[in-house]
Amino acid sequence: MRTCHSYHPGVTTMWLAGLGIKILAWRHGLTSAQLLEDQPIRPGEVSAAVTAGVIPLALVIALCIALTYPLLKRLTDRKLALAGSLLLALDPFHLTYSKVLHVDGLLATFMFVSTLFLLNHLSEDRRSDLILSGVFAGLALLTKSPALFLVPYAALAAGTYRLIVEPETPRAAWPILRARLWKVVRHLLIWGGVAAAVFVLLWPKMWIEPLQTLRFLRSGMTFHVEEVHTNPVYFAGESTFEDPGLPFYLATVGWKTTLVTLPLAILGVSFTLLPLSGRREKWIRWLLVAYAVFFTIQMGLSAHKDLRYVLPIFAALDVLAAFGLVQSTALIGKIGLFKRRRWLPTALLTLILVLHGGVVLAHHPYYGTHHNHLLGGSRAAREVLPFQDQAEGLDLAARHLNRLPRASQARAMVFPLGAELFHRDFLGYTSPGPEPWTHYRVYYLNQIMRGLGEEEWQEAWDADRQRTPLWTVSFDGVTYVWVYGSPPEKPAAGGAEFDADYRLDEHIRLTRYRLSSETVNPGDTLTVVLLWEADGEIQEDYTVFCHLQSTDGELIAQRDGPPIYGVRLTPTWRVGEVIEDSHDIYLGDEIPPGEYELSVGMYDDETMKRLPAYNSAGQRLPADRIVLGDVRVQAPGTSDR
């Protein structure tokens, strides 16, 4: 039942990512509640879990891309197969979604491998290729519902090959035509049967409620065909809730290809119109063109649009670009001036592939920030397409703020969609909306372009734009993240600071403390700053107490609460990290003058049991209280001299 959460359905992503996350959770002792952030978790561990989940996905995608080389080699030749697989491996748009915990990278890869196996089957009539094509089609269907495109596409590929490309005898003969049609139907039934078997066997939900599951998938697909996204879409300089239409995907293809692949793909299609290749090779190219065109049309019919939805066509475009590259360099080598230089076509091909790699790798690891330089690069693309689809730069902003003073006490305002990613790396507290006590205000480009929740932050953004930002993140000449504000003030600044050497339980040490003043008046607030250090992992959530007691043990004033007012609960403390924990003790107006003992410690809020407290000699302290010293309360109207 738990394998059905979306109409996608995302089952392959769930299996693969779940395996990686389970291994990490086992190695680090993390619970499901922590990974879901229902319980406190240390900063960076959610990011580590996401990375652990991405690794199996990335490995599978990498293996599939490696598999495209022998499959293309069987269809064409070694040089074209190498060029095609390298262009695919270094496709920036494909790389963007191959390194995130999502379904689209797997979908695109499984669909294209299924297509290559199918083309090889039709070309060589090997039953194993047909079965493997069905297996990968089933995996694609388990990944995301747009893989249904493979069903009519397989019929198109098989029909055109058996009825147009393959025949060497008169096609008008009815017995021959009937035999070929039956062969097409028989092989499509085998292909579809294998795909269906994989779909059912690897999805436990289909074992229990197959009809209900299929109805759920159908309703989800119908909804997204008819309904636009609940958030606005940015296109051609406007943020709109309307369907931007097919031009949205045409622009995506233009700017998300590279200065190498776009013109070479156009050349690859153009050469297909010329008598430069055999019948079989032309058929392969036309089917790749059909793959790209018809899938784009299919996704264009849906009102629900996003850049990543046309990712599957980029593998076909890369192979078409490889055709254009190999054939154009071969033609150059046949020009009279260059005929004697047999090394020239290979050298040109290598140079262009190196150029492509250099353009793409210059954006590592934020490949989504690449936009085709032939069309004006990122500055021109910004006027047409939405940016920062993968929240690029928010992680850099979080890490920068972590390096500023008192990061663990800081509060940063980030709009919800970005806050979910920002807080994984930020040491302080991430607020999803504007609050008067936040120290930093973080804005990001996708939020600004689409006007996401602008009624909540527009006024603050208009004011902040008149100021100099504290920090910015830019890629390719375009600013992606703006940070305004300043670090939190040092609590009890100017107060006396003292060394300490105490231990609570096994892994918590009190190394220093600071007081706003050692002499106070009734009605004042005494600020106590405790510098804790963890030398091991802390599993439980503890409450800090700060008590002022009279000489006979009477509790005069107190402040009990989580560290840093709940910003950093004890289970989130990292080994070796120093936590600057501030507590304000309000002294009532009626408190009599005198000397009062200040003590601190921790306890379990559920059991009210205090943590064992020890001094530097390892001796347990009475009542598990760390006595910091005396605070003098002077009579009202008395000045401290």
VMD Tcl script that draws the C-alpha trace (Angstrom):
set ca {
  {0.00 0.00 0.00}
  {2.85 2.38 0.79}
  {4.24 2.09 -2.75}
  {1.38 4.16 -4.19}
  {1.73 7.86 -3.38}
  {1.41 9.54 -6.77}
  {0.06 8.96 -10.25}
  {3.68 9.08 -11.47}
  {4.00 6.28 -9.97}
  {7.75 6.61 -9.12}
  {8.20 2.99 -8.05}
  {11.73 2.57 -9.45}
  {12.83 5.79 -7.76}
  {11.29 4.54 -4.53}
  {13.08 1.18 -4.64}
  {16.49 2.57 -5.62}
  {16.50 5.70 -3.45}
  {14.99 3.78 -0.55}
  {17.85 1.28 -0.68}
  {20.49 4.03 -0.47}
  {18.68 5.87 2.33}
  {18.13 2.67 4.31}
  {21.84 1.86 4.17}
  {22.77 5.37 5.37}
  {20.15 5.26 8.15}
  {21.48 1.89 9.31}
  {25.09 3.10 9.33}
  {24.31 6.35 11.19}
  {21.55 5.12 13.47}
  {18.89 7.41 12.02}
  {15.19 6.70 12.38}
  {12.48 7.15 9.76}
  {10.98 9.92 11.90}
  {14.30 11.79 11.80}
  {14.64 11.40 8.03}
  {11.10 12.74 7.65}
  {12.10 15.52 10.09}
  {9.32 14.61 12.49}
  {12.09 14.28 15.09}
  {15.21 16.48 15.53}
  {18.07 15.69 13.19}
  {21.55 17.19 12.91}
  {22.16 19.81 10.18}
  {23.42 18.23 6.98}
  {22.08 14.74 7.71}
  {18.98 15.21 5.57}
  {21.26 16.33 2.72}
  {23.42 13.26 3.35}
  {20.31 11.07 3.19}
  {19.23 12.67 -0.09}
  {22.73 12.09 -1.49}
  {22.58 8.47 -0.35}
  {19.26 8.13 -2.16}
  {20.60 9.74 -5.33}
  {23.66 7.46 -5.58}
  {21.74 4.30 -6.66}
  {19.71 6.38 -9.14}
  {22.85 7.94 -10.60}
  {24.58 4.56 -10.87}
  {21.63 3.04 -12.74}
  {21.45 6.04 -15.08}
  {25.22 5.86 -15.69}
  {25.02 2.14 -16.47}
  {22.17 2.75 -18.89}
  {24.12 5.51 -20.65}
  {27.10 3.14 -20.91}
  {24.70 0.58 -22.43}
  {23.76 3.03 -25.18}
  {27.24 2.64 -26.69}
  {26.97 -1.08 -27.68}
  {23.34 -0.59 -28.67}
  {24.19 2.34 -30.95}
  {27.24 0.50 -32.27}
  {25.05 -2.38 -33.45}
  {22.70 0.08 -35.16}
  {25.37 2.30 -36.73}
  {29.13 2.12 -36.24}
  {31.75 2.57 -33.54}
  {32.49 6.25 -34.18}
  {28.86 7.34 -34.16}
  {28.10 5.19 -31.10}
  {30.98 6.77 -29.19}
  {29.95 10.30 -30.18}
  {26.30 9.65 -29.31}
  {26.98 8.11 -25.90}
  {29.47 10.88 -24.99}
  {27.03 13.64 -25.97}
  {24.36 11.97 -23.88}
  {26.70 11.47 -20.91}
  {27.61 15.18 -21.06}
  {24.16 16.55 -21.77}
  {23.74 19.34 -19.16}
  {19.95 19.04 -19.05}
  {20.17 15.27 -18.57}
  {22.90 15.68 -15.94}
  {20.73 18.13 -14.00}
  {18.05 15.49 -13.40}
  {20.43 12.56 -13.05}
  {21.84 13.91 -9.79}
  {18.62 14.68 -7.93}
  {16.10 12.54 -6.07}
  {13.43 12.61 -8.74}
  {11.78 10.49 -11.42}
  {12.60 12.30 -14.66}
  {16.23 11.23 -15.08}
  {15.32 7.56 -14.69}
  {12.30 7.96 -16.97}
  {14.33 9.49 -19.79}
  {17.04 6.82 -19.51}
  {14.73 3.79 -19.33}
  {12.64 5.06 -22.26}
  {15.63 5.60 -24.51}
  {17.28 2.26 -23.69}
  {13.96 0.53 -24.38}
  {13.81 2.32 -27.74}
  {17.36 1.30 -28.71}
  {16.70 -2.35 -27.82}
  {13.52 -2.21 -29.92}
  {15.35 -0.74 -32.93}
  {18.06 -3.39 -32.61}
  {15.39 -6.10 -32.48}
  {13.75 -4.82 -35.64}
  {17.11 -4.51 -37.38}
  {18.50 -7.96 -36.39}
  {15.30 -9.84 -35.42}
  {16.72 -11.05 -32.10}
  {14.10 -12.11 -29.61}
  {16.32 -11.17 -26.64}
  {16.35 -7.52 -27.79}
  {12.56 -7.51 -27.93}
  {12.31 -8.90 -24.40}
  {14.87 -6.45 -23.01}
  {13.06 -3.58 -24.72}
  {9.89 -4.69 -22.93}
  {11.74 -4.91 -19.60}
  {13.00 -1.33 -19.88}
  {9.58 -0.16 -21.07}
  {8.07 -1.72 -17.94}
  {10.68 0.05 -15.78}
  {9.88 3.34 -17.52}
  {6.15 2.84 -16.86}
  {6.94 2.15 -13.20}
  {8.88 5.40 -13.11}
  {6.45 7.88 -14.65}
  {3.21 7.67 -16.60}
  {4.36 9.61 -19.74}
  {6.25 6.39 -20.62}
  {2.91 5.24 -22.09}
  {4.22 7.06 -25.16}
  {6.32 3.96 -25.85}
  {3.22 1.92 -26.72}
  {2.20 3.82 -29.89}
  {5.84 4.52 -30.66}
  {6.67 0.81 -30.62}
  {3.76 0.20 -32.99}
  {5.02 2.98 -35.27}
  {8.60 1.66 -35.28}
  {7.62 -1.98 -35.84}
  {5.03 -1.14 -38.48}
  {7.27 1.14 -40.56}
  {10.16 -1.31 -40.45}
  {8.24 -4.48 -41.29}
  {6.07 -2.86 -43.96}
  {8.38 -0.26 -45.52}
  {12.07 -0.74 -44.73}
  {12.41 -4.54 -44.58}
  {10.45 -5.72 -47.69}
  {12.40 -6.84 -50.72}
  {9.39 -8.52 -52.36}
  {6.32 -6.76 -53.77}
  {4.38 -5.25 -50.90}
  {1.06 -5.60 -52.68}
  {0.91 -9.34 -52.28}
  {-1.77 -9.89 -49.65}
  {-0.39 -13.13 -48.13}
  {3.00 -11.46 -47.63}
  {1.46 -8.31 -46.21}
  {-0.74 -10.35 -43.87}
  {2.26 -12.34 -42.64}
  {4.18 -9.17 -41.92}
  {1.24 -7.59 -40.13}
  {0.84 -10.70 -38.00}
  {4.55 -10.61 -37.16}
  {4.22 -6.99 -36.07}
  {1.20 -7.79 -33.89}
  {2.84 -10.90 -32.41}
  {6.03 -9.10 -31.48}
  {4.13 -6.12 -30.04}
  {2.10 -8.50 -27.88}
  {5.32 -10.10 -26.59}
  {6.84 -6.66 -25.96}
  {3.72 -5.40 -24.20}
  {3.37 -8.60 -22.19}
  {6.92 -8.32 -20.87}
  {6.42 -4.63 -20.02}
  {3.15 -5.42 -18.22}
  {4.75 -8.29 -16.29}
  {7.57 -6.03 -15.06}
  {5.02 -3.34 -14.15}
  {3.02 -5.76 -12.02}
  {5.82 -7.83 -10.50}
  {7.82 -4.84 -9.22}
  {4.86 -2.90 -7.83}
  {3.30 -4.55 -4.76}
  {0.25 -2.28 -4.99}
  {-0.66 -4.05 -8.24}
  {-0.67 -7.40 -6.42}
  {-3.39 -6.26 -4.05}
  {-5.59 -3.66 -5.80}
  {-4.75 -3.68 -9.52}
  {-7.98 -2.10 -10.80}
  {-8.07 0.57 -8.11}
  {-4.41 1.40 -8.80}
  {-4.96 1.73 -12.56}
  {-7.99 3.97 -11.97}
  {-5.88 6.11 -9.63}
  {-3.18 6.49 -12.32}
  {-5.77 7.35 -14.98}
  {-7.45 10.00 -12.82}
  {-4.09 11.62 -12.06}
  {-3.07 11.73 -15.72}
  {-6.46 13.12 -16.77}
  {-6.28 15.81 -14.11}
  {-2.87 17.05 -15.26}
  {-3.88 17.01 -18.91}
  {-6.79 19.31 -18.14}
  {-5.54 21.38 -15.19}
  {-2.61 23.79 -15.08}
  {-0.07 23.78 -12.22}
  {-1.26 25.14 -8.88}
  {1.80 27.43 -8.90}
  {2.34 29.97 -11.68}
  {4.53 29.15 -14.68}
  {7.07 31.69 -15.91}
  {7.32 32.06 -19.70}
  {8.30 34.88 -22.05}
  {8.69 37.41 -19.28}
  {5.38 36.70 -17.56}
  {4.24 34.63 -14.60}
  {0.92 33.03 -15.48}
  {-1.54 30.40 -14.34}
  {-2.49 29.79 -17.98}
  {-1.10 27.05 -20.21}
  {1.95 28.56 -22.00}
  {1.43 26.13 -24.90}
  {3.85 24.21 -27.08}
  {6.27 27.17 -27.53}
  {7.28 26.64 -23.89}
  {8.83 23.28 -24.79}
  {10.31 24.56 -28.05}
  {12.09 27.28 -26.06}
  {13.23 24.63 -23.56}
  {14.82 22.62 -26.37}
  {16.51 25.72 -27.76}
  {18.10 26.94 -24.54}
  {18.73 23.62 -22.82}
  {20.70 22.13 -25.73}
  {24.26 23.38 -26.15}
  {26.09 25.41 -28.76}
  {27.33 22.04 -30.07}
  {24.28 19.78 -29.90}
  {21.66 22.21 -31.27}
  {23.31 22.92 -34.66}
  {24.57 19.34 -34.98}
  {21.10 17.91 -34.32}
  {19.73 20.20 -37.04}
  {22.49 18.94 -39.35}
  {21.67 15.35 -38.44}
  {18.04 15.85 -39.47}
  {19.04 17.77 -42.61}
  {21.41 15.02 -43.77}
  {18.51 12.57 -43.54}
  {16.85 14.45 -46.41}
  {19.93 13.95 -48.60}
  {21.00 10.72 -50.35}
  {24.03 10.32 -48.10}
  {23.10 7.18 -46.18}
  {21.41 3.84 -46.63}
  {17.77 3.00 -46.20}
  {18.23 1.42 -42.77}
  {20.23 4.35 -41.37}
  {17.65 6.84 -42.63}
  {14.92 4.81 -40.96}
  {16.80 5.01 -37.63}
  {17.18 8.76 -37.93}
  {13.56 9.35 -38.86}
  {12.42 7.25 -35.93}
  {14.63 9.32 -33.62}
  {13.08 12.47 -35.08}
  {9.62 10.96 -34.56}
  {10.56 10.09 -30.97}
  {11.49 13.71 -30.22}
  {8.62 15.33 -32.14}
  {5.76 13.11 -31.03}
  {6.82 13.02 -27.37}
  {7.02 16.83 -27.35}
  {3.54 17.00 -28.88}
  {2.25 14.53 -26.28}
  {3.56 16.65 -23.42}
  {2.41 19.83 -25.16}
  {-1.19 18.58 -25.08}
  {-1.09 18.67 -21.26}
  {-1.94 21.93 -19.54}
  {0.48 21.01 -16.73}
  {3.93 22.10 -17.96}
  {7.43 22.09 -16.55}
  {10.90 22.20 -18.10}
  {11.79 18.64 -17.06}
  {8.74 17.09 -18.72}
  {10.48 17.04 -22.13}
  {13.73 15.60 -20.78}
  {13.21 12.21 -22.58}
  {13.65 13.79 -26.02}
  {17.18 15.03 -25.26}
  {18.71 11.55 -25.61}
  {17.29 11.33 -29.14}
  {18.56 14.85 -29.91}
  {22.05 13.88 -28.70}
  {22.15 10.88 -31.04}
  {20.87 13.00 -33.94}
  {23.65 15.46 -33.09}
  {26.12 12.56 -33.24}
  {24.84 11.70 -36.73}
  {25.34 15.33 -37.73}
  {28.82 15.44 -36.19}
  {30.14 12.24 -37.76}
  {28.66 12.91 -41.18}
  {29.73 16.55 -41.36}
  {33.33 15.79 -40.35}
  {33.38 12.93 -42.85}
  {32.21 15.29 -45.63}
  {34.91 17.82 -44.70}
  {37.47 15.04 -45.04}
  {36.31 14.45 -48.62}
  {36.95 18.01 -49.74}
  {39.85 18.09 -52.16}
  {42.10 20.24 -49.97}
  {41.73 17.85 -47.02}
  {41.64 14.44 -48.73}
  {45.25 13.64 -47.95}
  {44.80 14.48 -44.28}
  {42.97 11.34 -43.23}
  {43.35 12.25 -39.58}
  {41.37 15.47 -40.02}
  {37.77 14.11 -39.59}
  {38.74 12.30 -36.40}
  {40.62 15.34 -35.10}
  {37.66 17.62 -35.82}
  {35.26 15.21 -34.18}
  {37.46 14.99 -31.09}
  {37.89 18.77 -30.93}
  {34.13 19.36 -31.08}
  {33.47 16.75 -28.38}
  {36.13 18.38 -26.17}
  {34.53 21.79 -26.78}
  {31.15 20.37 -25.79}
  {32.62 18.83 -22.63}
  {34.33 22.08 -21.69}
  {31.13 24.10 -22.10}
  {29.15 21.66 -19.96}
  {31.72 20.94 -17.23}
  {32.23 24.68 -16.69}
  {28.84 24.57 -14.93}
  {29.74 21.68 -12.61}
  {28.01 20.82 -10.32}
  {25.12 23.16 -11.15}
  {24.40 21.94 -14.68}
  {20.91 23.43 -14.61}
  {22.48 26.91 -14.85}
  {23.60 26.17 -18.42}
  {21.76 27.89 -21.25}
  {22.68 27.73 -24.92}
  {25.25 30.40 -25.76}
  {24.14 30.42 -29.40}
  {20.83 31.91 -28.26}
  {22.39 34.47 -25.93}
  {23.11 32.30 -22.91}
  {21.55 32.76 -19.49}
  {20.92 36.50 -19.79}
  {18.72 35.99 -22.84}
  {17.12 32.82 -21.49}
  {16.11 34.65 -18.32}
  {13.60 36.64 -20.34}
  {11.96 33.47 -21.63}
  {12.31 30.46 -19.31}
  {12.05 29.89 -15.54}
  {15.38 29.53 -13.76}
  {16.62 27.69 -10.66}
  {14.45 24.62 -11.13}
  {16.72 22.73 -8.70}
  {17.20 25.61 -6.23}
  {20.75 26.18 -7.44}
  {22.72 28.47 -5.13}
  {20.56 28.15 -2.00}
  {22.99 25.58 -0.61}
  {25.87 27.99 -1.19}
  {23.97 30.74 0.62}
  {23.32 28.45 3.60}
  {26.99 27.45 3.81}
  {28.09 31.08 3.62}
  {25.80 32.03 6.51}
  {27.13 29.07 8.48}
  {30.57 30.71 8.37}
  {29.31 33.96 9.91}
  {29.33 34.56 13.68}
  {26.71 32.77 15.82}
  {25.26 30.86 12.89}
  {23.52 28.36 15.16}
  {21.54 31.21 16.77}
  {20.55 32.84 13.50}
  {17.10 32.83 11.91}
  {16.74 33.09 8.14}
  {13.55 33.83 6.20}
  {13.23 31.77 2.99}
  {10.04 31.28 0.97}
  {8.65 27.74 1.58}
  {9.61 26.01 -1.69}
  {13.24 27.05 -1.23}
  {13.18 26.78 2.56}
  {12.75 23.01 2.28}
  {16.18 22.75 0.63}
  {17.91 25.68 2.37}
  {17.35 24.39 5.90}
  {19.07 21.08 5.11}
  {22.41 22.91 5.14}
  {21.74 25.89 7.42}
  {22.87 25.60 11.05}
  {20.26 28.02 12.37}
  {16.49 28.22 12.11}
  {14.77 28.56 8.72}
  {11.52 30.50 8.76}
  {9.16 29.93 5.78}
  {7.70 33.43 6.12}
  {8.62 36.97 7.19}
  {9.08 37.36 10.94}
  {10.25 40.53 12.72}
  {12.97 38.66 14.61}
  {14.70 37.03 11.62}
  {18.33 37.97 11.11}
  {18.60 37.12 7.40}
  {16.20 37.48 4.49}
  {17.02 35.14 1.62}
  {15.40 35.64 -1.79}
  {15.92 33.39 -4.80}
  {15.40 33.92 -8.52}
  {12.71 31.27 -9.12}
  {10.62 32.83 -6.35}
  {10.99 36.30 -7.87}
  {10.36 35.25 -11.49}
  {7.20 33.29 -10.70}
  {5.95 35.60 -7.97}
  {5.52 32.71 -5.57}
  {3.59 33.96 -2.54}
  {4.59 37.53 -3.33}
  {1.89 38.96 -1.09}
  {3.99 37.70 1.86}
  {7.40 39.04 0.88}
  {6.97 41.66 -1.87}
  {7.04 44.63 0.51}
  {10.23 43.37 2.22}
  {11.80 42.64 -1.19}
  {11.04 46.14 -2.48}
  {12.68 47.63 0.61}
  {15.69 45.32 0.53}
  {16.39 46.07 -3.13}
  {17.28 49.59 -2.08}
  {20.05 48.20 0.14}
  {23.34 46.47 -0.58}
  {22.93 42.71 -0.15}
  {25.04 40.94 2.43}
  {25.86 38.25 -0.13}
  {24.74 37.04 -3.56}
  {25.10 33.89 -5.65}
  {25.48 34.26 -9.41}
  {25.91 31.86 -12.33}
  {26.71 32.83 -15.90}
  {26.21 36.53 -15.16}
  {22.75 36.09 -13.58}
  {22.08 36.49 -9.84}
  {20.25 33.48 -8.39}
  {20.23 34.26 -4.65}
  {20.22 37.48 -2.60}
  {20.91 37.56 1.16}
  {20.08 40.62 3.25}
  {20.49 41.23 6.98}
  {23.29 40.74 9.50}
  {24.44 38.14 12.05}
  {22.68 38.02 15.41}
  {24.19 40.21 18.10}
  {26.45 38.61 20.62}
  {24.31 37.77 23.66}
  {25.46 39.41 26.88}
  {28.10 41.32 24.96}
  {30.53 43.00 27.33}
  {29.58 40.76 30.22}
  {32.05 38.78 32.25}
  {33.13 35.49 30.67}
  {34.47 32.50 32.59}
  {36.14 29.20 31.80}
  {34.36 26.03 32.85}
  {35.01 22.30 32.74}
  {31.89 20.29 33.48}
  {30.27 17.27 31.88}
  {26.62 16.28 31.59}
  {26.02 12.58 31.05}
  {28.44 11.12 28.46}
  {28.73 13.57 25.57}
  {27.85 17.12 26.70}
  {30.50 19.50 28.06}
  {30.14 23.02 29.43}
  {33.37 24.78 28.40}
  {32.64 28.47 29.11}
  {29.82 30.74 30.23}
  {29.07 34.45 30.12}
  {26.83 36.65 32.27}
  {25.28 39.98 31.28}
  {26.22 41.19 34.76}
  {27.21 39.79 38.14}
  {25.18 42.48 39.90}
  {21.54 43.12 39.04}
  {18.49 44.99 40.35}
  {15.03 43.62 41.04}
  {12.99 43.68 37.82}
  {16.11 43.23 35.65}
  {16.77 40.38 33.24}
  {19.92 38.35 33.76}
  {21.28 36.84 30.55}
  {23.23 33.62 30.93}
  {25.18 32.38 27.91}
  {26.32 28.77 28.09}
  {28.90 27.41 25.66}
  {28.20 23.70 25.21}
  {30.27 21.24 23.23}
  {29.26 17.75 22.13}
  {32.01 15.10 21.95}
  {29.61 12.37 20.79}
  {26.16 11.88 19.31}
  {23.23 12.89 21.52}
  {20.06 10.90 20.92}
  {17.64 12.49 23.39}
  {16.01 15.91 23.43}
  {17.02 17.67 26.67}
  {15.83 20.86 28.39}
  {18.29 23.35 29.93}
  {17.56 24.83 33.35}
  {19.06 28.02 34.79}
  {18.18 28.56 38.46}
  {18.81 31.31 41.00}
  {18.54 29.97 44.53}
  {18.88 31.51 47.98}
  {21.37 30.23 50.54}
  {18.71 27.97 52.03}
  {17.91 26.43 48.65}
  {14.75 28.38 47.83}
  {14.21 28.86 44.07}
  {14.02 32.62 43.48}
  {14.01 32.83 39.67}
  {14.47 30.42 36.79}
  {14.53 29.90 33.06}
  {13.91 26.42 31.67}
  {13.80 25.75 27.95}
  {15.42 24.06 24.96}
  {18.85 25.27 23.78}
  {18.79 28.52 21.81}
  {15.03 28.81 22.27}
  {14.43 25.63 20.28}
  {16.56 26.56 17.26}
  {19.07 23.77 17.95}
  {17.69 20.90 20.02}
  {20.31 18.62 21.58}
  {19.84 15.76 19.04}
  {20.86 18.20 16.29}
  {24.26 18.98 17.85}
  {27.18 17.78 15.79}
  {30.32 16.26 17.27}
  {32.87 18.98 18.02}
  {30.39 21.81 17.47}
  {30.25 24.63 20.04}
  {26.69 25.76 20.82}
  {26.35 29.30 22.18}
  {23.15 28.91 24.21}
  {21.52 32.03 25.63}
  {18.90 32.12 28.42}
  {17.19 35.16 29.94}
  {16.16 34.96 33.60}
  {13.62 37.58 34.62}
  {14.04 38.79 38.20}
  {10.78 39.79 39.84}
  {10.31 43.24 41.34}
  {9.83 41.73 44.80}
  {13.09 39.76 44.94}
  {14.96 40.76 48.10}
  {18.54 42.04 47.86}
  {21.26 39.52 48.58}
  {23.62 36.90 47.14}
  {22.01 34.13 45.08}
  {23.54 30.95 43.69}
  {23.33 30.48 39.92}
  {23.22 26.87 38.76}
  {22.56 25.18 35.41}
  {22.03 21.71 34.05}
  {19.77 19.63 31.83}
  {16.88 17.22 32.23}
  {14.56 14.99 30.20}
  {11.31 16.92 29.80}
  {9.22 13.72 29.76}
  {10.65 12.02 32.85}
  {11.88 15.24 34.56}
  {15.06 13.31 35.38}
  {18.23 15.39 35.39}
  {21.32 14.40 33.45}
  {24.22 13.32 35.67}
  {26.58 16.27 36.16}
  {30.34 15.87 36.84}
  {33.19 18.25 37.61}
  {36.63 18.20 35.96}
  {37.79 15.47 38.40}
  {34.92 13.22 37.37}
  {33.06 13.61 40.65}
  {29.28 13.70 40.40}
  {27.78 16.98 41.56}
  {25.04 17.19 44.21}
  {21.52 17.28 42.74}
  {23.21 17.18 39.28}
  {23.54 20.98 39.37}
  {26.48 22.88 37.90}
  {26.99 25.81 40.25}
  {28.43 28.70 38.25}
  {28.77 31.14 41.19}
  {26.89 33.89 42.94}
  {24.86 36.75 41.50}
  {24.27 39.80 43.72}
  {20.86 41.45 43.72}
  {21.19 44.96 45.08}
  {18.51 47.11 46.61}
  {16.34 49.17 44.26}
  {17.89 52.49 43.36}
  {21.42 51.29 44.22}
  {24.04 51.71 41.53}
  {26.78 49.17 40.93}
  {30.11 50.72 41.76}
}
mol new
graphics top color blue
foreach p $ca { graphics top sphere $p radius 0.5 }
foreach p [lrange $ca 0 end-1] q [lrange $ca 1 end] { graphics top cylinder $p $q radius 0.2 }
display resetview
